[in-house]
Amino acid sequence: MKKWVTEITAIDPHTRELKKWLGPYITAPTMEAATLYCQKNGLGYCEVTGQLISEIPCKENSYTPDWVRRVDFDNLN
């Protein structure tokens, strides 16, 4: 099943500035279903912004992508 990325707009407790934060990933078949899930499960403050396609970690102690350890969410099933 697809994973969806959410975003939260909230005040940073350290700077008191309004910022955007990464919210929880939602598992649902469509973006509309992910939005409905948020509304019905106490996550109405989350905005579903797009589909999570993959995650690419960095090599240890660097910002260099580690393509070998890439997680491709489209091909998990």
RAHU-V394691 format. One record per backbone hydrogen bond with DSSP energy under -1.0 kcal/mol. NH is the residue of the N-H (numbers start at 1). CO is the residue of the C=O. E is the energy in kcal/mol with one decimal. If there is no record, write none. Layout:
nh:NH co:CO e:E
nh:NH co:CO e:E
This chain:
nh:4 co:26 e:-2.8
nh:5 co:50 e:-3.3
nh:7 co:47 e:-2.0
nh:8 co:21 e:-2.9
nh:10 co:19 e:-2.6
nh:12 co:17 e:-3.2
nh:16 co:12 e:-2.6
nh:19 co:10 e:-3.1
nh:21 co:8 e:-3.4
nh:23 co:6 e:-2.8
nh:26 co:4 e:-2.4
nh:28 co:2 e:-1.9
nh:34 co:30 e:-1.9
nh:35 co:31 e:-2.3
nh:36 co:32 e:-2.4
nh:37 co:33 e:-2.3
nh:38 co:34 e:-2.1
nh:39 co:35 e:-2.1
nh:40 co:36 e:-2.2
nh:41 co:37 e:-1.1
nh:43 co:38 e:-2.5
nh:46 co:43 e:-2.3
nh:47 co:7 e:-2.5
nh:49 co:5 e:-2.5
nh:50 co:5 e:-1.0
nh:52 co:3 e:-2.7
nh:55 co:71 e:-2.0
nh:59 co:64 e:-3.1
nh:62 co:59 e:-1.5
nh:66 co:57 e:-3.1
nh:69 co:66 e:-1.1
nh:70 co:67 e:-1.3
nh:71 co:55 e:-2.7
nh:73 co:53 e:-1.8
